[in-house]
Amino acid sequence: MAGNFWQSSHSQQWILDKQDLLRERQHDLLALSEEEYQKVFIFFANVIQVLGEQLKLRQQVIATATVYFKRFYARNSLKNIDPLLLAPTCILLASKVEEFGVISNSRLISICQSAIKTKFSYAYTQEFPYRTNHILECEFYLLENLDCCLIVYQPYRPLLQLVQDMGQEDQLLTLTWRIVNDSLRTDVCLLYPPYQIAIACLQIACVILQKDATKQWFAELNVDLDKVQEIVRAIVNLYEMWKDWKEKDDIQMLLSKLPKPKPPPQR
């Protein structure tokens, strides 16, 4: 996707302000603390990742689906749509937009059913409750809420260029790529341009691998280093929280606290 990021809908409509983001979440933060809210979104990012891997999707498609998921709830309460319905809907839409090819509806539903039963049985005691018609209806609602802004610029392309420019080897790229994937569990994809996220993830990887020789290279970058440090802090905070979080022990309790969608009127 080599178009101009600065002229894209991603740049002009979907780099959000942190205060606006918090204001939109106020309704949900009556039921959940900020940390609990973040944990819920980490869990559903994991659900999207597992579904995507079982469907054999490229990481770019999984990343785009995760961004759609986060964008929807940046403008909507969790009670508007059950996240368990929105997650596969985002995957279906992302696979079309990223030109992966059409996923058959029946295959998507069967993979959701098996994943909930085998991978996420610690979170859900009942079977996956949705069918094809629910996902197709949800897709229209998702498209409307995304304002049909479907092209998502990811940090992967600028990352490849940065590592090449740095003249570093595959080990650095592999680690940074994983950190970019982890960054999808934070809000940075809603708040910062992808090239800044790529630089921040690269900086974290250089620290982990003790590549002190790269300091001069970072110093010479023409980039807002304050913004890069904000991204670094967000990702480091994620790792700090992850270290102590026993997801399997408390995710059922967190999911039970989510604001619930109202059931549709009986016809």
Backbone as a ProteinNet text record, in pm:
[ID]
protein_1_A
[PRIMARY]
MAGNFWQSSHSQQWILDKQDLLRERQHDLLALSEEEYQKVFIFFANVIQVLGEQLKLRQQVIATATVYFKRFYARNSLKNIDPLLLAPTCILLASKVEEFGVISNSRLISICQSAIKTKFSYAYTQEFPYRTNHILECEFYLLENLDCCLIVYQPYRPLLQLVQDMGQEDQLLTLTWRIVNDSLRTDVCLLYPPYQIAIACLQIACVILQKDATKQWFAELNVDLDKVQEIVRAIVNLYEMWKDWKEKDDIQMLLSKLPKPKPPPQR
[TERTIARY]
85	0	89.1	124.2	229.9	175.7	44.1	-11.5	47.2	8.1	60.9	-16.9	50.8	-15.6	-77.1	-7	-51.3	-178.5	-206.6	-330.2	-441.1	-414.1	-509.9	-613.4	-722.9	-824.5	-767.3	-671.2	-605.5	-542.5	-468.1	-400.4	-499.5	-598.1	-683	-802	-844.7	-963.2	-938.6	-829.8	-817.2	-688.2	-623.7	-522.8	-594.4	-631.3	-722.3	-645.9	-718.7	-662	-688.6	-589	-600.8	-718.3	-738.6	-849	-984.6	-995.8	-1121.1	-1148	-1041.3	-1052.8	-1105.6	-1048.4	-1092.2	-1237	-1272	-1409.1	-1510.3	-1476.2	-1566	-1582.9	-1484.1	-1487.5	-1557.1	-1600.6	-1651.8	-1763	-1852.2	-1963.5	-1910.7	-1814.6	-1759.8	-1676.2	-1612.6	-1527.2	-1608.8	-1741.7	-1827.2	-1833.2	-1821.2	-1829.5	-1691.6	-1589.6	-1454	-1353.5	-1246.6	-1136.5	-1058.8	-970.4	-891.7	-806.5	-748.4	-664.9	-749.4	-868.9	-957.8	-1000.6	-1027.9	-1066.9	-955.7	-831.7	-717.8	-703.3	-725.5	-713.5	-817.6	-938.3	-1043.3	-999	-936.6	-894.5	-772.5	-687.6	-577.1	-635.3	-734.9	-796.6	-855.4	-929.4	-993.9	-893.4	-783.8	-676.3	-618.4	-608.5	-561.8	-661.2	-791.4	-894.5	-880	-864	-848.3	-723	-614.3	-487.9	-506.2	-569.7	-589.4	-680	-791.4	-881.3	-807.2	-729.1	-653.9	-552.8	-481.9	-382.1	-449.6	-565.6	-634.1	-692.1	-721.7	-768.7	-651.3	-527.7	-403.6	-394.5	-433.1	-424	-283.4	-243	-117.2	-129.6	-14.9	-16.5	-75.7	-52.5	-107	-260	-323.5	-469.8	-516.9	-445.4	-480.3	-464.8	-357.3	-332.9	-443	-483.6	-590.7	-721.6	-752.2	-873.6	-870.2	-753.3	-739.1	-760.2	-708.5	-726.6	-874.9	-943.3	-1087.8	-1161.4	-1126	-1189.6	-1170.6	-1047.3	-1017	-1082.8	-1087.4	-1152.5	-1301.7	-1365.5	-1509.4	-1537	-1461.6	-1487.7	-1427.1	-1347.6	-1303.5	-1420.6	-1522.8	-1638.9	-1768.1	-1760.4	-1881.2	-1854	-1961.7	-1951.8	-1948.2	-1892.7	-1892	-2033.9	-2131.7	-2269.1	-2335.8	-2273.5	-2335.7	-2332.9	-2217.3	-2204.3	-2118.2	-2157.8	-2077.8	-1941	-1829.9	-1697	-1672.4	-1738.3	-1720.9	-1782.9	-1880.1	-1936.5	-1852.3	-1804.3	-1729	-1593.9	-1530.5	-1396.2	-1394.5	-1479.8	-1477.8	-1526.5	-1614.8	-1662	-1545.5	-1460.4	-1342.5	-1248.1	-1234.6	-1149.2	-1205.8	-1337.2	-1401.7	-1378.5	-1399.5	-1383.5	-1237.6	-1146.2	-1003	-952.6	-1002	-954.5	-996.1	-1109.5	-1154.4	-1070.4	-1053.2	-983.1	-836.5	-774.4	-632.4	-613.3	-724.7	-720.6	-658.7	-694.3	-644.8	-723.6	-845	-936.2	-1054.6	-1162.5	-1285.2	-1279.6	-1309.4	-1321.6	-1466.5	-1487	-1625.4	-1688.2	-1815.2	-1884.4	-1891.1	-1915.7	-1930.1	-1796.3	-1686	-1553.4	-1522.8	-1557.4	-1533.8	-1610	-1737	-1818.6	-1762.7	-1723.4	-1675.1	-1542.9	-1457.4	-1330.9	-1356.5	-1453.9	-1492.5	-1541.1	-1624.4	-1678.7	-1567.6	-1474.3	-1369.2	-1270.9	-1241.8	-1147.1	-1203.4	-1331.4	-1394.2	-1394.1	-1416.9	-1424.2	-1285.9	-1183	-1051.9	-954.4	-947.2	-845	-894.5	-1025.6	-1076.5	-1184.1	-1174.6	-1273.9	-1261.9	-1141.3	-1124.2	-1203.4	-1244.6	-1317.6	-1466.9	-1500.9	-1641.7	-1684	-1791.7	-1840.2	-1939.6	-1997.5	-2094.7	-2033.4	-2104.8	-2055.7	-2062.3	-1988.9	-1995.9	-2139.7	-2205.8	-2352	-2398	-2303.3	-2345.8	-2340.9	-2421.1	-2428	-2395.4	-2392	-2351.8	-2433.5	-2565.6	-2649.9	-2612.4	-2570.8	-2529	-2403.2	-2307.4	-2180.3	-2201.3	-2286.1	-2310.1	-2382.2	-2473.9	-2543.5	-2445.5	-2361.1	-2261.5	-2162.7	-2131.9	-2036.5	-2086.6	-2217	-2273.4	-2258.7	-2284.3	-2275.1	-2130.5	-2036.6	-1894	-1851.5	-1891.1	-1857.7	-1908	-2030.6	-2090.5	-2011.2	-1971.2	-1899.6	-1755.5	-1696.5	-1561.1	-1567	-1690.6	-1708.7	-1648.7	-1649.2	-1590.6	-1443.1	-1373.2	-1227.5	-1157.6	-1130.1	-1089.2	-940.9	-869.7	-726.7	-650.7	-584	-506.5	-357.6	-280.9	-134.9	-75.2	4	63.8	212.2	272	415.2	510.3	459.6	550	633.9	572.1	647	756.7	722.1	830.9	937.9	897.6	994.6	1099	1053.8	1146.9	1246.6	1197.6	1285.8	1385.5	1338.9	1425.9	1538.6	1503.4	1604.8	1707	1657.4	1748	1842.6	1786	1866.6	1970.9	1932.2	2021.6	2134.4	2110.2	2210.8	2221.4	2106.9	2109.6	2060	2078.7	2049.8	1910.1	1879.1	1743.5	1698	1789.6	1751.8	1676.4	1725.1	1661.9	1523.3	1512.4	1383.1	1280.9	1323.4	1230.7	1175.3	1262.8	1219.5	1130	1170.1	1090.8	953.1	947	818.9	725.2	780.6	698.1	650.5	737.6	698.6	588.6	597.7	490.1	358.7	363.2	242.1	187.6	277.1	234.8	173.7	223.7	173.7	25	-27.9	-171	-256.1	-192	-263.8	-269.8	-216.5	-223.8	-305.9	-317.1	-392.3	-305.9	-177.8	-89.3	-134.2	-199.1	-243.5	-355.2	-420.7	-525.4	-470	-349	-299.1	-179.8	-105.5	20.7	32.3	105.7	130.6	216.3	199.4	269.1	421.7	477.9	625	680.9	606.5	651.8	644.7	540.3	527.7	643.2	678.1	789.2	920.1	945.1	1070.1	1073.6	959.4	953.5	980.2	918.9	938.6	1083.1	1142	1282.5	1374.1	1339.3	1419.7	1414.7	1295	1281.3	1364.4	1357.7	1432.4	1582.6	1629.9	1773.5	1819.9	1733.2	1767.3	1774.4	1673.3	1670.1	1794.6	1833	1947.5	2080.7	2073.6	2193.5	2276.6	2206.9	2274.9	2305.7	2408.1	2443.1	2491	2544	2598.6	2489.2	2361.8	2253.8	2209.9	2263.1	2218.2	2235.1	2348.5	2375.6	2274.1	2238.9	2141	2006.8	1961.7	1835.5	1845.1	1960	1978.6	1966.6	2001.4	2000.5	1865.2	1768.6	1636.7	1563.5	1496.3	1414	1271.4	1250.5	1122.6	1095.8	969.5	931.4	963	1077.7	1122.6	1034.8	966.5	873.1	759.5	708.3	599.9	650.5	772	829.9	842.3	884	898.2	762.6	658.7	523.8	481.8	513.7	480.3	560.9	690.1	776.2	716.7	674.7	618.2	491.8	405.9	279.7	309.2	409.2	441.2	509.9	600	667.7	564.5	467.8	361.6	280.6	257.6	187.5	265.3	396.9	478.8	479.4	481.8	478.3	348.6	237.5	108	97	145.3	139.6	214.1	325.9	414.6	339.3	249.4	181.2	38.4	-10.8	-152.7	-174.5	-258.5	-295.5	-430.3	-422	-542.6	-644.9	-599.3	-694.2	-772.1	-713.5	-780.1	-891.8	-873.9	-973.1	-1048.2	-1027.1	-1096.4	-1247.3	-1291.6	-1436.8	-1503.3	-1436.4	-1490	-1496.3	-1390.7	-1388.6	-1498.8	-1514	-1617.1	-1757.3	-1775	-1907.2	-1939.8	-1834.8	-1856.4	-1883.3	-1863	-1881.3	-2024.5	-2042.7	-2179.1	-2236.9	-2357.4	-2413	-2503.5	-2499.6	-2595.3	-2737.8	-2831.8	-2971.3	-3019.1	-3094.5	-3144.9	-3244.4	-3247.8	-3343	-3486	-3580.7	-3721.8	-3768.6	-3851.7	-3904.9	-4005.2	-3985.2	-4080.5	-4197.6
-118	0	123.6	169.1	269.4	410.4	431.4	565.7	660.1	785.5	887.3	885.2	848.7	841	975.3	1085.6	1217.3	1265	1209.8	1246.7	1145.4	1044.8	934.8	966.3	889.7	903.7	860.3	767.9	726.4	848.8	927.5	1044.8	1154.8	1178	1296	1273.4	1146.8	1121.3	1027.3	947.9	841.3	846.7	964.2	985.8	1069.5	1006.5	1065.9	1136	1216.7	1286.6	1203.6	1194.5	1107.7	1148.7	1280.4	1327.9	1290.1	1303	1263.5	1114	1036.3	891.4	857.2	922.3	897.4	943.1	1056	1107.1	1007.8	950.4	853.8	727.4	698.9	575.4	593.8	713.4	740.7	644.7	613	523.8	386.6	333.5	200.8	205.1	320.1	330.4	345.7	353.1	344.2	199.2	105.8	-37.2	-99.5	-45.3	-102.3	6.3	-32.4	61.9	72.4	173.3	188.1	64.2	8.4	-111.4	-230.1	-245.7	-355.8	-339.4	-215.4	-186.3	-229.6	-193.9	-231.6	-383.8	-451	-597.8	-663.9	-608	-661.1	-650.4	-537	-517.9	-602.5	-629.1	-723.8	-861.9	-902.3	-1033.7	-1045.3	-941.3	-952.2	-936.3	-865.8	-863.8	-1004.9	-1076.3	-1216.1	-1305.9	-1279.5	-1356.7	-1335.6	-1209.4	-1179.1	-1246.3	-1243.6	-1305.8	-1456.6	-1522.4	-1668.4	-1703.2	-1630	-1656	-1635.5	-1526.7	-1497.3	-1605.8	-1653.6	-1759.9	-1889	-1920.3	-2044.4	-2035	-1910.3	-1889.3	-1874	-1881.4	-1867	-1732	-1626	-1490.3	-1434.8	-1342.1	-1270.4	-1179.4	-1147.3	-1061.4	-923.9	-874.1	-743.2	-742.4	-853.4	-863.3	-865.3	-942.6	-951.2	-813.9	-743.1	-609.8	-512.5	-516.6	-427.3	-458.8	-587.1	-625.7	-571.6	-578.6	-529.7	-378.6	-306.6	-160.5	-126.5	-199.8	-176.6	-193.5	-300.8	-331.3	-214.2	-163.4	-54.5	76.4	98.7	220.5	221.1	105.4	99.6	140.7	82.1	112	246.3	307.4	445.6	542.3	500.1	588.4	530.1	411	341.9	274	257.5	182.8	32.9	-41.1	-188	-245.1	-167.6	-220.7	-211	-137.4	-124.6	-255.6	-322.7	-453.7	-542.5	-666.6	-763.9	-778.7	-756.4	-769.6	-907	-1010	-1145	-1157.2	-1071.6	-1065.9	-974.6	-864.2	-767.9	-825	-907.4	-959.1	-1034.6	-1137.3	-1205.4	-1116.4	-1020.6	-927.6	-843	-797.3	-718.5	-802.1	-929.7	-1018.9	-1034.9	-1053.1	-1069.4	-945.7	-827.1	-702.6	-680	-702.3	-678.9	-771	-894.2	-987.7	-940.2	-871.6	-816.5	-693.9	-603.7	-477.9	-503	-597.2	-627.2	-724.6	-751.2	-834.8	-972	-1025.5	-1159.4	-1265.9	-1230.5	-1329.7	-1348.1	-1396.7	-1405.2	-1527.9	-1504.3	-1615.3	-1663	-1791.9	-1839.5	-1822.2	-1780.3	-1751.8	-1874.9	-1990.1	-2112.3	-2148.7	-2124.9	-2155.1	-2061.5	-1934.4	-1836.4	-1877.1	-1912.5	-1951.5	-2077.2	-2176.8	-2302.5	-2280.2	-2190.8	-2162	-2084.1	-1993.6	-1923.7	-2024.5	-2117.7	-2217.5	-2303	-2348.2	-2436.6	-2358.4	-2231.9	-2151.8	-2122.3	-2088.8	-2059.7	-2186	-2299.2	-2426.8	-2473.3	-2454	-2512.3	-2410.9	-2291.7	-2193.4	-2100.9	-2073.1	-1972.6	-2028.1	-2159.3	-2220.5	-2165.5	-2111.1	-2050.6	-1920.1	-1860.8	-1733.8	-1753.4	-1852.1	-1872.5	-2015.8	-2025.1	-2159.3	-2211.2	-2119	-2160.7	-2155.1	-2209.2	-2211.6	-2072.5	-2054.9	-1930.2	-1910.7	-1799.7	-1791.8	-1733.9	-1686.6	-1610.9	-1693.9	-1650.3	-1716.9	-1616.4	-1665.1	-1582	-1453.6	-1463.9	-1343.6	-1235.1	-1275.7	-1177.4	-1104.1	-1180.3	-1120.5	-1026.6	-1067.1	-981.7	-852.8	-862.9	-742.8	-651.7	-714.3	-639.2	-568.7	-632.7	-574.1	-439.1	-429	-300.9	-193.3	-232.8	-139.8	-92.8	-187.4	-156.1	-59	-87.4	0.5	141.9	151.1	281.9	357.3	287.6	352	387.3	311.5	345.9	456.4	498.1	604.3	560.3	430.1	370.6	406.8	443.2	469	335.9	259.9	120.7	95.9	192.5	172.7	207.6	108.2	127.3	115.6	216.6	211.7	150	45.5	-25.2	11.8	-11	20.7	-75.4	-184.7	-287	-236.1	-161.5	-113.9	-14.1	92.9	182	110	7.3	-69	-135	-197.9	-263	-162.2	-41.4	62	110.9	126.3	175.3	75.9	-51.7	-153.5	-162.1	-150.2	-150.8	-30.5	86.7	209.3	198.9	130.9	114.2	15.3	-69.7	-170.1	-282.7	-312.1	-416.7	-549.6	-653.6	-789.2	-835.7	-958.8	-1012.5	-1020.4	-1043.7	-1060	-936	-818.6	-693.3	-679.5	-712.7	-702.3	-797.5	-920	-1019.7	-972.8	-922.2	-876.4	-753.4	-657.7	-534.1	-565.8	-659.2	-701.1	-752.7	-832.1	-884.1	-771.8	-671.9	-558.9	-476.3	-460.8	-393.2	-469.6	-602	-683	-657.7	-653.1	-627.8	-488.8	-392.4	-254.4	-245.5	-344.7	-346.8	-371.4	-412.5	-429.8	-299	-190.7	-58.1	33.8	161	257.5	328.2	292.4	374.9	379.1	270	271	372.2	418.5	520.7	662.3	674.4	806.2	857.7	768.9	810.4	755.2	826.4	774.7	648.2	560.4	430.6	440.3	543	550.4	580.2	659.4	686.4	559.1	479	351.9	259.7	256.3	171.6	213.5	344.7	394.5	358.9	376.2	345.6	197	110.1	-35.1	-73.4	-6.2	-30.6	10.7	121.5	169.3	69.5	17.5	-82.1	-206.5	-250.8	-370.6	-349	-228.8	-198.2	-200.3	-154.7	-158.1	-303.8	-383.7	-525	-598.8	-571.5	-641.6	-570.9	-463.4	-387.1	-338.9	-279.4	-225.9	-78.3	-51.7	86.4	166.2	97.8	167.7	238.3	205.4	266.8	402.3	443.3	568.9	687.8	693.8	805	807.1	687.6	677.9	736.6	703.2	758.6	909.6	957.1	1101.5	1183	1121.4	1194.4	1188.9	1115.6	1106.2	1239.5	1276.5	1398	1359.1	1344.6	1293.5	1355.1	1365	1419.2	1314.1	1330.8	1228.4	1221.9	1332.1	1328.6	1230.8	1236.3	1144.2	999.1	979.5	844.6	791.5	878.2	834.9	803.5	877.1	846	705.2	670.6	536.9	430.7	458.4	364.9	339.3	448.1	433.8	348	370.3	293.4	144.1	111.2	-30.6	-92.4	-16.8	-66.8	-88.9	4.5	-12.1	-139.5	-168.9	-292.5	-413.3	-415.2	-529.3	-541.5	-427.1	-429.5	-494.2	-455.8	-509.7	-658.6	-693.4	-831.8	-927	-875.7	-957.3	-1014	-931.4	-970.3	-1020.4	-1008.5	-1039.1	-1187.6	-1248.5	-1388.9	-1391.2	-1381.8	-1364.8	-1474.6	-1598.3	-1710.1	-1706.1	-1641.8	-1637.8	-1534.6	-1421.6	-1314.4	-1266.7	-1331.2	-1279.6	-1303.1	-1414.8	-1437.9	-1327.9	-1289.4	-1182.6	-1050.9	-1021	-896.5	-896.6	-1009.8	-1017	-1003.3	-1052.1	-1040.5	-895.6	-811.7	-670.8	-581.4	-635.9	-552.9	-502.9	-375.7	-329	-415.3	-467.5	-564.4	-496.2	-545.7	-495.8	-530.4	-440.7	-471.9	-576.9	-677.5	-774.7	-707.2	-747.5	-686.1	-719.4	-631.5	-661.5	-788	-862.9	-987.5	-953.7	-1016.1	-989.8	-1086.4
0	0	0	-119.9	-129.1	-145.3	-123.2	-136.6	-32.8	-42.2	49.3	180.8	288.9	419.6	458	433.1	481.4	412.3	293.7	224	247.1	326.9	344	451.6	450.1	555.3	690.3	687.6	812.3	880.3	803.5	859.1	895.8	809.4	826.2	919.5	935.1	1018.4	1136.1	1129	1227.8	1309.4	1314.2	1418.4	1524	1632.5	1730.2	1842.3	1916.3	2031.9	2157.9	2243.9	2362.7	2452	2467.3	2552.7	2492.8	2360.2	2293.1	2313.5	2305.1	2321.5	2461.5	2562.5	2701.1	2722.1	2658.1	2673.8	2614	2499.3	2434.2	2519.2	2603.7	2683.9	2818.7	2848.9	2983.5	3024	2930.8	2964.4	3008.2	2931.5	2964.3	3091.8	3117.6	3236.7	3365.8	3352.4	3471.3	3519.4	3425.5	3460	3481.8	3414.5	3419.3	3456	3525.1	3545.3	3413.5	3403	3279.1	3252.9	3359.6	3340.8	3296.4	3354.2	3314	3168.1	3129.4	2991.2	2896	2932.9	2847.8	2841.5	2954	2956.4	2865.5	2864.4	2776.5	2630.9	2596.1	2456.6	2421.6	2519.2	2495.2	2464.8	2543.6	2523.7	2383.4	2339	2207.1	2093	2116.5	2015.7	2001.4	2114.3	2110.3	2035.9	2056.7	1985.7	1834.7	1793.1	1649.7	1595.3	1673.8	1630.3	1608.6	1704.9	1695.5	1576.4	1561.6	1448.4	1316.2	1309.8	1187.9	1154.5	1257	1234	1189.1	1249.3	1210.2	1069.2	1025.9	888.6	790.8	847.9	768.8	696.9	769	714.3	734.4	647.2	667.1	789.3	851.3	970.3	938.6	817.1	777.6	787	748.3	752.8	898.7	981.5	1124.6	1190.8	1155	1211.6	1170.8	1044	996.8	1069	1087.1	1160.2	1303	1366.9	1504.8	1510.7	1411	1406.9	1385.9	1297.3	1278.8	1411.9	1482.9	1611.9	1708.9	1716.3	1810.4	1765.7	1634.2	1583.7	1615.9	1601.6	1628.4	1772.9	1866.3	2007.6	2051.4	1964.1	1993.2	1980.9	1905.9	1883.8	1941.9	1998.7	2047	2180.1	2256.7	2382.6	2353.2	2446.7	2435.7	2432.3	2483.1	2483.7	2346.3	2252	2119.2	2041.6	2045.6	1978.2	2066.2	2082.6	2157.2	2088.3	2161.3	2100	2037.4	2090.8	2035.8	1896	1865	1730.3	1640.7	1697.6	1615.8	1571.7	1655.7	1622.7	1489.1	1468.6	1338.8	1224.3	1255.5	1151.4	1100	1190.3	1150.9	1063.7	1097.8	1017.8	876.6	867.7	736.9	650.3	708.1	632.3	594.7	689.2	662.8	551.7	547.6	444.5	305.1	296.6	167.7	130.4	227.1	199.8	166.3	237.5	214	96.8	26.2	-94.3	-66.6	47.6	82.6	5.8	-27.2	-85.7	7	-46.9	32.3	124	250.9	345.9	339.5	322.9	318.9	457.1	455.6	582.8	671.9	610.3	691.1	756.4	683.1	739.7	856.3	839.6	946.7	1073.3	1056.5	1172.9	1238.7	1157.5	1217.4	1290.5	1239.4	1308.3	1437.7	1435	1559.1	1663.2	1618.9	1712.5	1772.9	1686.8	1739.5	1826.5	1790.3	1869.6	2008.7	2014.2	2144.7	2231.3	2166.9	2241.1	2288.4	2202.2	2234.5	2293.6	2234.6	2276.9	2387.6	2389.2	2483.3	2575.8	2602.4	2691.6	2834.1	2868	3001.2	3015.1	2901.6	2905.3	2881.1	2797.5	2759.6	2792	2866.5	2903	2799.8	2719.5	2619.2	2479.8	2383.1	2245.2	2181.8	2071.8	1995.1	1947.2	1986.3	1967.4	1833.4	1747.6	1629.6	1502	1404.4	1275.3	1164.7	1040.9	926.8	917.3	935.8	919.8	1020.6	1142.4	1242.9	1196.2	1142.6	1100.8	981.6	886.3	768.9	808.5	901.7	951.2	1026.2	1106.3	1183.6	1089.9	976.5	881.3	828.6	800.6	754.7	862.1	985.6	1098.6	1117.3	1101.7	1113.4	1002.9	878.6	765.4	788.8	838.6	865.3	972.5	1076.6	1186.4	1150.6	1059.5	1012.7	908.2	873.6	773.8	640.1	616.5	494.6	475.4	584.4	577.7	605.5	500.9	520.4	497.5	437.8	413	541.1	594.4	718.1	683.7	719.8	702.6	828.4	812	924.6	936.9	1054.6	1072.6	1000.8	941.6	887	770.2	677.3	560.7	600.9	680.3	722.6	804.3	880.9	960.4	870.2	761.7	668.6	612.6	578.5	522.8	628	753.4	860.9	890.9	900.4	931	817.9	694.6	578.9	583.7	616.8	625.5	737	843.7	958.5	927.5	826.5	788.9	889	956.4	1059.9	1004.9	1085.4	1037.1	1077.5	1038.5	1053.7	1198.5	1290.9	1432.3	1481.9	1442.7	1485.8	1423.4	1295.4	1226.4	1289.1	1318.6	1376	1510.1	1596	1728.2	1715.5	1630.7	1616.5	1559.8	1466.6	1407.3	1516.2	1607.9	1718.6	1810.9	1832.2	1917.7	1849.8	1716.8	1642.3	1660.8	1651.4	1674.5	1815.7	1913.4	2052.1	2068.1	1990.4	2002.5	1969.6	1896.2	1864.5	1989.6	2098.4	2226.4	2305.8	2250	2313.7	2223.2	2263.6	2182.1	2078.4	2066	1981.8	1835.2	1786.6	1645.9	1621.4	1729.1	1716.7	1732.8	1787.7	1831.3	1751.4	1683.9	1621	1479.2	1392	1255.9	1261	1162.9	1167.5	1166.2	1099.5	1096.1	1234.7	1316.2	1453.6	1538.2	1516.2	1589.4	1551.7	1422.1	1376.1	1443.2	1451.4	1512.8	1662.3	1730.4	1874.1	1899.3	1817.7	1834.4	1804.9	1706.7	1671.7	1787.6	1850.9	1964.4	2080.9	2109.3	2216.9	2184.1	2058	2016.7	2029.3	1993.7	2004.5	2149.8	2240.7	2384.1	2432.5	2393.4	2435.6	2385.1	2259.8	2199.2	2227.2	2308.6	2351.5	2232.1	2136.5	2017.8	2040.1	2121.4	2156.1	2035.2	1936.8	1819.4	1738.5	1764.3	1685.2	1741.4	1857.6	1921.2	1828.2	1758.8	1668	1553.2	1504.9	1395.5	1439.2	1561.3	1613.2	1630.5	1677.8	1703.4	1574.9	1463.1	1335.6	1264.4	1320.1	1255.1	1266	1159.4	1160.2	1200.4	1330.9	1380.5	1518.3	1554.6	1685.2	1792.7	1858.5	1954.3	2078.7	2112.7	2226.4	2199.3	2076.4	2037.9	2039.6	1988.7	1986.8	2130.6	2222.9	2362.8	2426.4	2386.9	2437.2	2394.1	2268.7	2218	2292.8	2312.7	2386.6	2525.5	2593.2	2728.8	2726.4	2626.2	2616.9	2601.1	2518.5	2493.9	2615.4	2678.7	2799.4	2911.5	2923.8	3024.2	2997.7	2868.3	2832.2	2883.4	2859.5	2902.7	3055.4	3124.2	3271.3	3320.5	3257.4	3299.5	3264.4	3145.7	3098.9	3191.8	3244.9	3328.8	3449.6	3506.1	3630.2	3608.5	3485.4	3463.4	3438.7	3522.8	3502.6	3429.1	3297.3	3214.4	3239.3	3247	3257.6	3388.8	3490	3620.2	3626.1	3556.3	3579.5	3455.5	3338.7	3219.7	3226.6	3287.3	3298.5	3380.9	3489.1	3573.5	3495.4	3417	3338.3	3232.5	3163.6	3059.1	3118.1	3239.5	3302.5	3339.4	3353.6	3389.5	3267.7	3145.8	3026	3016.4	2975.7	2945.3	2833.1	2852.4	2757.1	2654	2527.8	2428.6	2469.6	2438.3	2466.7	2364.5	2409.3	2311.8	2217.4	2089	1995.8	2036	2002.5	2036.9	1966	2034.7	1975.2	1866.4	1748.1	1638.8	1648.6
[MASK]
+++++++++++++++++++++++++++++++++++++++++++++++++++++++++++++++++++++++++++++++++++++++++++++++++++++++++++++++++++++++++++++++++++++++++++++++++++++++++++++++++++++++++++++++++++++++++++++++++++++++++++++++++++++++++++++++++++++++++++++++++++++++++++++++++++++++++++

